Amino acid sequence: MKTTALITAFLAGNVAAFPNMDKMTAPLAARAYEEAQQLKKRAVDPPQGAGAMPLVPPPFDAKAQRISTTGAHKWVAPGPNDERGECPGLNALANHGYLPHNGKATITQYIDAVTSVYGMGVDLATFLATFGAVVDGNLLSWSVGGKPHTGIGGSHGNYEGDSSPLKGDLYQYGSIGKLVLSQFKELYDMQADAEQPNYNLDVLRDFRGKRFQESIDKNPKYVYGPFTGILVSQAAYTFIYRFMSNKSEEYPEGILDKNTLKSFMAISGSDDNPKWTFGHERIPDNWYKRNTADAYTIPYFNTDVLYFAETQPEILSVGCNQGKVDSFNAIDADTLSNGAYTANQAASNPVCFASEFAKAELPGLTGLGSVALAPLTKTLNGLTSGLNCASIGSVNTSALTACPGFSFYGGPNAKVAKGAIQS
């Protein structure tokens, strides 16, 4: 398994701050040099993938990319005490034993699982796993489900957000864990007549724009935040193709066909009568991940967000509905960042703006002081250093708290908003 050298600074700082972390992080530090050399190479040879497809076909290695779904990794349905949540990719990892079956995992376990099974870059994996553990967990671990302060299920407003591809908005359906079959059908039918169905980035880009507008049209308390919207919400779309498509010698960049999509989304039944079963996401048999030489890194993700924004520029507009459908008001980046980012700067490097906002927001989210947060912020600064991000000293959260649907720790359930329209 590949783990990350990018958390070396995090290891050193957090071992001192949290003594129990040393055993967990020792294997990561041991492999730091090898990973650093690979990252240096990729700095010279930038990540493939500007646009809907890689600039050149990534390499394919059947032996290295085949993911086991048998033996120790045979699919097992979650039991009554196992936690599952909003992320289909993480649910599938828990169902196949790549994450603990109970759905609760450490930072290291998350990094190892998503890099080894999906081919996520160690920089992006470390950012997402570490942020989740600190903001929504116990600093060292967190849950793929859970409630406020234990996992993704209670992270509405700080990590998870509205306008998901397939899950319902919190105040539209009263739950962030419910897959809305009408949304699935809309995506599914976008390739209904295709000779070779493939839910690639072009398809998902169009679908992303539709879902953004649908939340405005149907959720009176729709909130689209700097981190939850610009960054995490986009990931929910790009990750579908980038991680779930099945790679092959013929299609090394991957094909995401109908059956593969249904398997990862826990959908069974016919095209006319699909059925969804909560927590039953499955990695298909005979499925091949990304090649590690084509890892999906932070810069790679940034190019995908910009690609989405070429035809869907609204995805870079932070804002919210004002308690009624179709009442969306944008909130300027300059206001949110207290002058650190103009609207143009935020739009030209959305990952910088969103990640820097999230880091500046950490004291308010966690209640921790700068000393306790120093190891995390130092690590996160290192992970995005290649993007030359301008830092945000302080954030104007009052601009967000004025949104009727905003909260730092919402979900997994809430009261349906008055005037909400359900499909």
N, C-alpha and C positions, 0 to 999 in steps of 0.2 A: 504494500500500500504506500501511496505517496502522501507524505504529510508536509507541513509548511515550514520553510526556513524563515518566512516573513514574520513570524511571531517571536523571534529571538529576543527582541527588546521586551516584548510582553512577558516572556518567560522570566527574564531576569528581574523585572520589576515586581511581578506578581508573586514570585516565590517568596520574596521578602514580605510583601503585604499580606499574602495568604499562604501560610506554611503548608497547607494540605495540597497545594497545587504542584509541588515539586515532583511527586511521583507521576502525576498525570502528564506533565510537560517534558519530562526527561527524554522520552523517545523522540520528541520533536526537535529538541536541541541537538541530539546526536546526529541528525540527518540534515542539519542546517547548511553545511558547506555544499553538499551536492545540489540542493535546491537553489542556493544562491548562484551557482555556476549556470544552471539552466536558465534562471531569470536574466542573468547577464546576456546570455545568448539571445533570448527573446527580445531584449532591449535593442539589439542590433537588427534582428530579424523580427519585425513587429507581428503581433498576432494576426492571423488570417481572419477575415470575416467582415470587412467593411461592406455594408450592403446586405442584400437578402441572402447571398451565398458567399462562401469563401472566395477570395481573389484567385486562389489556385486550389485544386482539390487537396484536402488533407490526406496524409498517408493512411493506409488501412492495414492493420495487423490482426488477422482473425483470432489468433491465439491470445494475444494480449487484450483484445477488446471484447471478447466473449464474456458475458456476465452469467454466472451460475444461478440457476433457479431450482437447483436440486440439492439433496443432502442437507447440509446445515443451512442452506439458503432456499429451501423449499418454502413455498408460500403457505403461511398459516394465518387464518383469520384472527383478528384481535378478540380477546376475551373480554368479559365484563369489567375487568379492572385495568385493562390496557387503554392508554390514552391515544387518540387520534384526533387530528385537527384539520386545518384549512389547506395545508400544503399537500397536494397529491404525491409529489416526489418524495417527501419525507415519510408520509404514510406508507408508501411502497417499500421504502428502505426498512422500516420497522417490521412490516409484514414478512419480509424475506430475511430478517435477522442480520441485516447489515448495520442497523441500529438496534439497541435493546428493544425487545418485543413489547415492553411496557410503554414505550414511547418517550422515555426520559433518558437523556444522553448528556455527556460532558462535551465541552468545547472540542476536545481532541477527537471524540467519537464522531461528532458531526463532520469535522474536517476530513477525517479519514474516509467516511462513508461517501460523501458527495464527490470527493476527488477521485476515489477509486472506482465508484460505480457509474458516475455520470460524466466524469472528466471536467468538473469545475476547476478553475484555476485556484491555486492555494491562496492567492491574495484575496479573491472574492469570497472563498469559503471561510477564510479566517475573519474577514470583516463581518459577514453575516452571522457566523456562529458566536463570535465574541460579543458583538453588539446584543444579540438575543439573550445570551447568558447574563450579561450585566444589567440590561434594562428590564428583562422579563423573567429572569431566573434568580439563582442564588450566587451569582458571580462566576460559578464554575460549570453549571449545567442548567438545562431548561427542558421543557416538554414540547413535543410536536402538537400537543393539544393544550390542556390545562385551563387555568383561570387567571385573573389578574395577578401578576407577580410570580407566576409559576410557569407560564408558557405562552405559546402563540395565541391560544384561545382568549386570553385576556389582554392582548396587545393592540386592540383596535385604537388607533390614534397615535401610537408610537412606533409600531412595526407593521402590523396588518392594517389594511385600509379598504375603503369602498372601491367600486368599479373593478372588481375581480373578473377574470374571464368567465368563470362558471359558478362561483359562489355568490350568494345574494348579499346585497348591502345590508348592514346591521339594522338600520332604522326603516328599511324597506320591507324586510322579511322577518325582522326580530331575531335574526341569527346570522352569524358569520360562517357557520359550518354547513349550511344547507346548500346543496347543489341545485341550481334552478334548471330544470330540464328544458325550458324554453330557450335559455341561453346556450345550453349544450346543443340543442337542435339547430339554432342559428349558425353556430360555428360548424357543426357537422355538415349542414346542408350547403355550406360554401364550397364544398368539393363533391356535391351529390352527383354531378354529371361529368366529373373529370375522368378522363381515360385512365389516368393513374393518380388517384387521390393522394395529395401530399399537403399537409397543413404546415406549410413552410412560413418563413417570416413575412412574405408578401401577403399571404392569407391572414396571418395573425395581426399584421399592421392594420389592415382594413377592419378586422373585427375589433381591434382595440379602439379605433375611432368610434365605432358604433356603440360600444359599451360605455365609453366616456359620456356620450350624449344621452344614452339611456338612463344613466344615473341622474343626470340633470333633469331629465323629463319625468322620472318616476320616484325619486327619493328626496323628500322635502329637506332632509338633514344631510344631504350629500356633502362630504368634506374631501378635498383633494389636497393633501399636505405636501410640504417640500420633500420629506423623506418617504412617507408612506405612499405618496402619489407619484412624484417624479421618478423615484428610485425603485422602491419595492413593488409598486403596482406595475411598472413596466417589466420588471423581472418576471412577474407572474405570466406575462405573455411571451417574452423572448425565451424563457426557460422551457416552455412547452416544446418548441421545435428544437432548440439548441441541445436539450438534454434527453428528450423522449424519442426523437427520431432514431430509426434503426439504421446503423451504418453497415456498409457492405463494400466489396471490391468494386462493384458497378456504381454504387452511390456512396462514396466515402463521406460525403457531407451529410448523408442521412435522408431517409424517406420516412415521414410520419403518416402512415396510412390509417384507415378507419379503425381497423381492429386494434392497432397499437394505441391509438388515441383512447379508445374505449377501455382498454385494459388499464392504462395508467389513470383513468378517471373513474374507475370503479363502475363502469356502465356495462350492463348486460342487456339481453333482449334484442329484438329486431330493430331495424331502422325506423319503422313506423311506431314502435312501442318500446322505447328505451326505458330501462329501469336502473336506478342508482341505489347503491348500497353503501351507507356511510362507513368509511374506514377500510374498505375492501380493495384499495388500489393494488395493482399487481404489475410486476415487471414481466413482460411477455417472455415465453420460451424462445430460444434462438435469437436473442437480442444482443446487439453489440453497441457498446458505448463510444464516446469520442476517443480518439487517439490522444494520449497524454502529450504528444508533440503539438497538439492543437487544442490545448486546454483553454477553457472559456474564462478569461481573466477580466479584471476590472477595465483595462483599456478596450478590450474586445466588447464588453457589455456597453461601454460608453458609445462605441460606434453604432451598436444596435439601437440604442435610445435615440441617437441623432438620426438614424435611418427612419425610425418610426415618425419622428418629428417633421421629416421632409413633407409628408402628406397629411400628418395629423399634428399640426403645430400646437393645438390646444393642450396636448399632453404636458407641455412645459408651463402651463398656466396654473399656479397655485390659487385655490379659492374654495368657495362653498356656496351651497344654496342657503337662502335666508329663512328657512322654515316653510317654504312653499316650493312646489316643483317649478322648474324653469325660472328660478330666481338667482342664478349663479352670479356671484361677484368675484372677480379676480382680485388677488392680493399681490401687490407689487413686490418683487424680490428685494428692491431697495428698502422697502418698509420692513420686511421680515428680517433682513440681515443688518438692520441699522446702518445702511450705507455701504456695507462691505461688498455687495454685488449689485450691479445694475441689472435690469431685465435682459439686456443684450449679453452680458457676461454669464448670467445664469443659463440662458438659452444656448450659448455656444459651448458650455461645458456643464451639462446638467448634473452629471455624477459628482463633480466638484461641489456645486452649490448644495445639492441634497445631502451629501455626506458631511460637509463642513457644518451645515445647519444642524444635522443630527448630533455631531460632536459638541457643538456649542450648547445644545439643548440638554445634554446629559445631566448636569446638576439639577435642573428642574424635574427631569424625569425620574431620577434615582434617589434624590435627596442626599447624595454623597458629595463630600467636599472635593476640592481640587487635588488634595494629596492622595485620597483613595482612588480617584479617577485617573491620576497621572499615568499609571502603567497602560491603561486602556487607550487614553488619548494619544499617548506616545506611539503605541502600536498602530492605531488607525491613521495617524499622520504618516507613518512609514509606508503603509499599504497604498496610500493614494499619492505618494510623493512623485511618482512618474507622471502624474497629470498636472503638476505644478499648480496645485489649488491655492487660491488665496484664502486665508483663514478668516473665520467670523469670530470676532471677540465676544459678542453677546447677541442674542436673538430677541426679537419682539414677539413673544408668544401671545401678547394681548390681541394681536391682529388675528390670531387663530381662535383664541378663546371666545371671540365675538361670534364665531360660527355656532349656530344652534346645535349642530351635531358633533361638535368637537369635545373630546375628552382624551386624557393621556392614557387611561387604562379602561377601555370599553370592551364589551363582549364577555363571553361568547354569545350572550343573549341580551335582548333589550326589548322595550315596548315599541311596537310598530308606530311610526310617526303618523299623526293625523294628516290625511291627504296622500299617503303613500299609495302608489299604484303597483300592484303585483301582476306579473305575467302568468 
